[in-house]
Amino acid sequence: MKKLLALLALTVALTVNAQTNTAPTIGSVHLTIDEPVTAAADTNAVPTLPEHLGTLLNFLSASSTNWYVASYGIYVSDTKTFGGGIAGAYSLSPYVLTVLRVDYLNDSFWMPSGSMQLQLPMTLAGKLQVTPFAFAGIATLLGGNGDQPTGSAVGIGGAGLATRFNEHFGLVYDVEMWSNYTGAQQRFGVYWKF
């Protein structure tokens, strides 16, 4: 905030100084400095798609954020069913990640969840970055699934491994257990770090 106020004060001071300066005179002759004439910017111009695409690409390639997004497939071992999901995550530190996600299973129900992940990033053979992790959290069922009522709380927990191929892209795999459900869910997907 202090930097913003200092920048604002500097801008006002320069503007006032520029408006109060007058051309110097020698005798009765006024000296002027020729300045290049620039066209006024069209303030009513509509932004074009390439401008927005450039902004999006700059955001996606920035290396200073802690945000992740992932897409994954799910296989449920005991029922031999499939599903998928999406997740968003925020890195609190290199060792702690908070995750919000939504799973969709067997064309029957949606289950949003939140979890805390503990992880240990390491580099193998000086090249491949791998991150083993474990997590625990809570989920709630949206839509019916047999005897489980909609809105019931479900505990989740699991462990997995992520690999990172470059600054932004990687693969992730985990095995997860849910309270009140038998069997395990296996997830395999891709993630992007912003």
C-alpha positions as CSV (number, residue, x, y, z in Angstrom):
1,M,0.0,0.0,0.0
2,K,2.9,2.4,0.8
3,K,4.4,1.7,-2.6
4,L,1.1,2.5,-4.3
5,L,0.7,5.8,-2.4
6,A,4.3,6.7,-3.2
7,L,3.8,6.0,-6.9
8,L,0.5,8.0,-6.9
9,A,2.3,11.0,-5.2
10,L,5.1,10.8,-7.7
11,T,2.7,10.8,-10.6
12,V,0.8,13.8,-9.3
13,A,4.0,15.7,-8.7
14,L,5.3,15.0,-12.2
15,T,1.9,16.0,-13.7
16,V,1.8,19.3,-11.7
17,N,5.4,20.0,-12.6
18,A,4.8,19.4,-16.3
19,Q,1.8,21.7,-16.3
20,T,3.5,24.6,-14.6
21,N,6.6,24.7,-16.8
22,T,6.6,27.4,-19.4
23,A,8.9,27.8,-22.4
24,P,12.0,29.8,-21.6
25,T,12.5,33.2,-23.3
26,I,15.5,35.1,-24.6
27,G,14.6,38.7,-25.0
28,S,11.3,38.7,-26.8
29,V,11.9,35.3,-28.5
30,H,10.2,32.2,-27.0
31,L,12.2,29.0,-27.2
32,T,10.2,25.9,-27.7
33,I,11.2,22.3,-27.8
34,D,9.7,20.2,-30.6
35,E,8.0,17.1,-29.2
36,P,6.9,14.2,-31.4
37,V,3.2,14.2,-32.1
38,T,1.5,10.9,-31.1
39,A,-1.9,9.8,-32.1
40,A,-4.4,9.6,-29.2
41,A,-5.3,6.1,-28.1
42,D,-8.8,4.9,-28.9
43,T,-10.3,4.4,-25.5
44,N,-13.4,2.9,-27.0
45,A,-11.6,0.1,-28.8
46,V,-12.9,-3.4,-28.1
47,P,-10.1,-5.8,-27.0
48,T,-9.4,-8.5,-29.5
49,L,-9.1,-12.2,-29.1
50,P,-5.3,-12.3,-29.6
51,E,-5.0,-9.8,-26.7
52,H,-7.0,-12.1,-24.4
53,L,-5.2,-15.1,-25.6
54,G,-1.8,-13.5,-24.9
55,T,-3.0,-12.6,-21.4
56,L,-4.1,-16.2,-20.8
57,L,-0.8,-17.6,-22.2
58,N,1.2,-15.2,-20.0
59,F,-0.8,-16.3,-17.0
60,L,-0.3,-20.0,-17.8
61,S,3.4,-19.6,-18.3
62,A,4.0,-17.6,-15.2
63,S,6.2,-19.4,-12.7
64,S,5.4,-17.5,-9.6
65,T,2.0,-18.9,-8.6
66,N,1.1,-21.7,-6.2
67,W,-2.0,-22.8,-8.0
68,Y,-2.5,-26.3,-9.6
69,V,-5.3,-27.8,-11.7
70,A,-5.7,-31.5,-12.4
71,S,-8.0,-33.8,-14.4
72,Y,-8.1,-37.5,-13.8
73,G,-9.8,-40.8,-14.4
74,I,-11.0,-43.0,-11.5
75,Y,-11.2,-46.8,-11.3
76,V,-13.1,-48.4,-8.3
77,S,-11.6,-51.8,-7.6
78,D,-14.4,-53.6,-5.8
79,T,-17.3,-52.6,-8.2
80,K,-15.1,-52.5,-11.3
81,T,-16.6,-49.1,-12.3
82,F,-15.1,-46.0,-13.8
83,G,-15.4,-42.2,-13.3
84,G,-13.5,-39.0,-13.5
85,G,-12.9,-35.8,-11.8
86,I,-11.3,-32.4,-11.6
87,A,-9.3,-30.8,-8.8
88,G,-7.9,-27.4,-7.9
89,A,-5.0,-27.1,-5.4
90,Y,-3.0,-24.4,-3.7
91,S,0.5,-25.0,-2.3
92,L,0.9,-23.5,1.2
93,S,4.6,-24.7,1.1
94,P,6.7,-27.2,-0.8
95,Y,5.4,-29.8,1.7
96,V,1.7,-28.9,2.2
97,L,-1.0,-28.7,-0.4
98,T,-4.7,-27.9,0.0
99,V,-7.0,-29.6,-2.5
100,L,-10.6,-29.1,-3.6
101,R,-12.0,-31.6,-6.1
102,V,-15.2,-33.1,-7.6
103,D,-15.4,-36.8,-8.4
104,Y,-18.1,-38.3,-10.7
105,L,-18.5,-42.1,-10.5
106,N,-20.3,-44.7,-12.5
107,D,-22.9,-42.3,-13.9
108,S,-24.5,-42.3,-10.5
109,F,-23.2,-39.6,-8.2
110,W,-21.0,-36.6,-7.7
111,M,-18.9,-36.1,-4.7
112,P,-17.1,-32.8,-3.9
113,S,-14.3,-33.0,-1.3
114,G,-11.6,-31.0,0.4
115,S,-8.3,-32.4,1.7
116,M,-4.9,-31.5,3.1
117,Q,-1.9,-33.2,1.4
118,L,1.5,-33.7,3.0
119,Q,4.3,-34.3,0.4
120,L,8.0,-34.7,0.0
121,P,9.4,-33.4,-3.3
122,M,12.7,-35.0,-4.4
123,T,14.8,-35.4,-7.5
124,L,15.9,-38.8,-8.7
125,A,19.2,-39.2,-10.7
126,G,19.5,-35.4,-10.8
127,K,16.7,-35.2,-13.4
128,L,13.3,-36.6,-12.6
129,Q,11.3,-34.8,-9.9
130,V,9.0,-37.1,-8.0
131,T,6.7,-36.3,-5.0
132,P,5.3,-39.0,-2.8
133,F,2.3,-37.7,-0.8
134,A,-0.4,-38.7,1.7
135,F,-3.7,-36.9,2.3
136,A,-6.8,-36.9,4.4
137,G,-10.0,-34.9,4.1
138,I,-13.8,-34.9,4.0
139,A,-16.3,-35.2,1.2
140,T,-20.1,-35.1,0.8
141,L,-22.3,-37.1,-1.5
142,L,-24.4,-35.3,-4.1
143,G,-26.9,-37.7,-5.6
144,G,-27.9,-41.1,-4.3
145,N,-25.7,-44.1,-4.1
146,G,-27.6,-47.0,-2.6
147,D,-28.0,-46.7,1.1
148,Q,-25.9,-43.6,1.4
149,P,-28.0,-40.5,1.8
150,T,-27.3,-37.3,-0.1
151,G,-25.3,-34.8,2.0
152,S,-23.8,-37.5,4.2
153,A,-20.2,-36.8,5.3
154,V,-17.5,-39.2,4.0
155,G,-13.9,-39.4,5.3
156,I,-11.3,-39.8,2.6
157,G,-7.6,-40.7,2.9
158,G,-5.0,-42.0,0.6
159,A,-1.4,-41.9,-0.8
160,G,0.2,-41.4,-4.1
161,L,3.0,-40.2,-6.3
162,A,3.4,-37.2,-8.6
163,T,6.0,-36.6,-11.3
164,R,7.0,-33.3,-12.8
165,F,8.3,-33.2,-16.4
166,N,8.8,-29.4,-16.6
167,E,8.0,-26.3,-14.7
168,H,4.3,-26.7,-15.2
169,F,3.3,-30.2,-16.4
170,G,3.2,-33.5,-14.6
171,L,1.4,-36.8,-13.9
172,V,-0.3,-37.9,-10.7
173,Y,-1.5,-41.3,-9.3
174,D,-3.1,-42.1,-6.0
175,V,-5.0,-44.8,-4.2
176,E,-7.8,-43.7,-1.9
177,M,-10.2,-45.1,0.6
178,W,-13.6,-43.7,1.6
179,S,-15.3,-44.3,4.9
180,N,-18.7,-46.0,4.5
181,Y,-17.5,-47.6,1.2
182,T,-15.7,-50.8,0.5
183,G,-12.8,-51.1,-1.9
184,A,-10.4,-48.5,-3.1
185,Q,-10.4,-45.8,-5.8
186,Q,-7.4,-45.4,-8.0
187,R,-6.8,-42.1,-9.8
188,F,-4.5,-41.3,-12.6
189,G,-4.3,-37.9,-14.2
190,V,-2.4,-34.9,-15.4
191,Y,-1.8,-31.6,-13.7
192,W,-0.8,-28.1,-14.6
193,K,1.0,-25.7,-12.2
194,F,0.3,-22.0,-12.9
